[in-house]
């Protein structure tokens, strides 16, 4: 059991009338969305529908043209990435190739000048959590794609983020590994229920993993609900 995270610190997210324009392209069009503390939410929709843009704005990687982002009741629209205390996992893992698994997971803690004893303890627990206890001294090139993605998730969790954002986390993996990892992600969230948003093109992935699904189309939210509601009520035309 991963016990270092204080669950009380997890954040609710409120997206208020958010719009984003890129050189005349309306990526987000007056989006309103509330995500409760501890939720596991999937953003689905075709390419260009706005889901990744919303994720990047929540993370602080992009700024909206209009609207607000509220984190735990605080207007965070113009806060820095560091101030938001968010973990971000990319599709391409973005691991440091010259660092071992241990060093990759420990990196964010070292930047924060965390004590060595805490770093060792946290990395050890995270290696157990991602089931890679015997891989601490290996380099990313020595790992499979699924293992590299698990390391990327552990690195994001190491800093004890209040929100975890995943942008197509399993998109570069084959079908078998994707299925294994999405089952693993669901179990991970049950053990470490940090507020999590993940973007996917795979509606089956969203239905299997998330406890809430948000369907985007042309920069707007077309449907919102639990997997059962989405499965039974959503027109197939809206699914990617």
C-alpha positions in Angstrom: 0.0 0.0 0.0 1.3 3.4 -1.0 0.8 5.5 2.2 2.8 8.6 1.7 0.1 10.7 -0.1 -2.3 12.6 2.1 -5.6 11.9 0.4 -7.1 15.1 2.0 -4.9 17.2 -0.3 -6.5 16.0 -3.5 -8.2 18.7 -5.5 -11.5 19.3 -7.1 -11.4 21.0 -10.5 -13.8 23.5 -11.9 -13.6 24.7 -15.5 -15.6 27.9 -16.0 -16.7 29.1 -19.4 -13.3 28.2 -20.9 -12.4 29.2 -24.5 -9.2 28.8 -26.5 -8.4 29.9 -30.0 -5.3 29.0 -32.0 -4.8 31.2 -35.0 -8.5 31.2 -35.9 -9.2 27.6 -34.9 -11.6 27.4 -31.9 -10.1 24.6 -29.9 -12.4 25.1 -26.9 -15.7 26.9 -27.0 -17.2 28.0 -23.7 -16.5 24.8 -21.8 -17.9 24.2 -18.3 -16.9 21.2 -16.3 -16.7 20.1 -12.7 -14.5 17.2 -11.6 -14.9 16.0 -8.0 -12.0 15.2 -5.7 -10.7 11.7 -6.2 -12.4 11.2 -9.6 -11.0 9.2 -12.5 -12.3 11.0 -15.5 -11.7 10.2 -19.2 -11.9 12.9 -21.9 -12.8 11.3 -25.3 -13.4 12.6 -28.8 -11.9 12.8 -32.2 -8.6 14.6 -32.9 -9.0 18.4 -32.7 -12.1 18.1 -30.5 -10.4 20.0 -27.6 -9.7 17.3 -25.0 -5.8 17.7 -25.0 -6.1 21.5 -25.1 -8.2 21.4 -21.9 -5.7 19.1 -20.3 -2.8 21.4 -21.1 -4.7 24.5 -19.8 -5.5 22.7 -16.5 -1.8 21.8 -16.2 -0.7 25.4 -16.9 1.1 24.5 -20.2 -1.3 26.7 -22.1 -3.4 29.8 -21.3 -7.1 30.3 -22.1 -8.4 33.2 -24.1 -11.4 33.3 -21.9 -12.7 31.6 -18.7 -11.2 30.3 -15.5 -9.6 27.2 -14.0 -10.4 26.7 -10.3 -8.4 24.2 -8.3 -9.8 23.3 -4.8 -11.9 26.6 -4.9 -8.9 28.7 -5.9 -8.7 30.7 -9.1 -5.6 29.0 -10.7 -6.0 30.3 -14.2 -2.6 32.1 -14.2 -0.7 30.2 -11.6 2.6 28.7 -12.6 2.9 24.9 -13.3 4.8 24.5 -10.1 2.1 26.2 -8.0 -0.6 23.9 -9.3 1.0 20.8 -7.9 0.0 18.7 -10.9 1.6 15.5 -12.3 1.6 15.2 -16.1 2.3 12.0 -18.1 2.8 12.2 -21.8 2.2 9.6 -24.5 5.9 9.4 -25.3 6.9 8.8 -21.6 9.4 11.7 -21.7 11.8 9.7 -19.4 15.4 10.9 -19.1 17.4 8.4 -21.2 20.6 8.9 -19.3 19.0 8.2 -15.9 18.1 4.9 -14.3 14.6 4.0 -13.3 15.4 5.0 -9.7 16.9 8.3 -10.8 13.9 9.1 -13.1 11.4 8.5 -10.3 13.5 10.5 -7.8 14.1 13.5 -10.1 11.2 15.7 -9.0 12.0 15.1 -5.4 15.7 15.9 -5.9 14.7 19.2 -7.6 12.6 20.0 -4.5 15.7 19.2 -2.3 13.8 16.5 -0.5 15.9 14.6 2.1 17.7 11.4 0.9 15.9 9.2 3.4 12.5 10.4 2.2 13.5 10.0 -1.5 14.7 6.4 -0.9 11.6 5.5 1.0 9.2 7.0 -1.6 11.0 5.6 -4.6 11.1 2.1 -3.0 7.3 2.3 -2.3 6.6 3.5 -5.9 8.7 0.7 -7.4 6.6 -1.8 -5.5 3.4 0.0 -6.6 4.4 -0.3 -10.3 5.7 -3.8 -9.8 9.3 -2.9 -10.9 11.2 -3.5 -7.7 14.0 -5.3 -9.5 14.4 -2.7 -12.3 15.7 0.2 -10.2 19.2 0.2 -11.9 18.0 -0.2 -15.4 17.8 2.5 -18.1 14.7 3.3 -20.1 16.2 1.6 -23.2 16.3 -1.6 -21.3 12.5 -1.5 -20.5 9.5 -2.4 -22.6 7.0 0.3 -23.6 4.6 -0.8 -20.8 7.3 -0.7 -18.2 8.5 2.8 -19.4 4.9 4.1 -19.1 4.7 2.7 -15.5 7.9 4.5 -14.6 6.5 7.7 -16.1 3.4 7.4 -13.9 5.6 6.6 -10.8 7.7 9.7 -11.5 4.5 11.8 -11.7 3.2 10.4 -8.4 6.6 10.8 -6.6 6.0 14.5 -6.0 2.6 13.7 -4.4 0.5 15.7 -6.9 -2.9 16.9 -6.1 -4.0 16.2 -9.7 -2.7 13.6 -12.2 -3.1 14.4 -15.9 -2.5 11.7 -18.5 -2.4 12.6 -22.2 -3.0 9.5 -24.4 -0.9 7.5 -21.9 -1.2 4.2 -23.7 -1.5 5.4 -27.3 1.9 4.2 -28.4 1.5 0.7 -27.1 0.1 -2.5 -28.7 -3.4 -3.7 -27.9 -2.3 -6.4 -25.4 -0.1 -4.1 -23.4 -2.8 -1.3 -23.5 -5.3 -3.7 -22.0 -3.0 -4.8 -19.3 -2.0 -1.2 -18.4 -5.6 0.2 -18.3 -6.5 -2.6 -15.9 -3.4 -1.7 -13.9 -4.3 2.0 -13.9 -7.8 1.3 -12.6 -6.3 -0.8 -9.7 -3.7 1.9 -9.1 -6.4 4.6 -8.7 -8.2 2.4 -6.2 -5.1 2.3 -4.1 -3.9 5.9 -4.7 -7.2 7.8 -5.5 -5.6 11.1 -6.7 -7.9 13.2 -8.8 -7.1 11.9 -12.3 -8.0 13.1 -15.9 -6.8 11.1 -18.9 -7.3 11.7 -22.6 -7.9 8.9 -24.9 -9.2 8.2 -28.5 -10.2 4.7 -27.3 -13.8 4.7 -26.1 -13.5 1.1 -24.8 -10.5 2.2 -22.7 -12.6 5.1 -21.3 -15.5 2.8 -20.5 -13.3 0.2 -18.8 -11.2 2.6 -16.7 -13.0 5.8 -15.9 -15.8 6.5 -13.3 -16.9 9.5 -15.4 -16.6 10.2 -19.1 -16.6 13.5 -20.9 -17.2 13.4 -24.7 -15.8 16.3 -26.7 -16.9 17.4 -30.2 -15.6 20.6 -32.0 -14.4 22.2 -28.8 -17.6 21.5 -26.8 -18.8 18.9 -24.4 -21.4 16.7 -26.1 -22.0 14.2 -23.3 -21.1 13.8 -19.7 -21.8 10.8 -17.4 -20.8 7.6 -15.9 -19.7 4.7 -18.2 -23.1 3.1 -18.0 -24.9 6.3 -19.1 -22.4 6.9 -21.9 -22.6 3.3 -23.2 -26.4 3.3 -23.3 -27.2 6.9 -24.2 -24.5 8.2 -26.4 -24.9 8.2 -30.2 -22.2 6.1 -31.8 -21.4 9.1 -34.0 -19.8 10.9 -31.1 -17.4 8.0 -30.3 -13.9 8.1 -31.7 
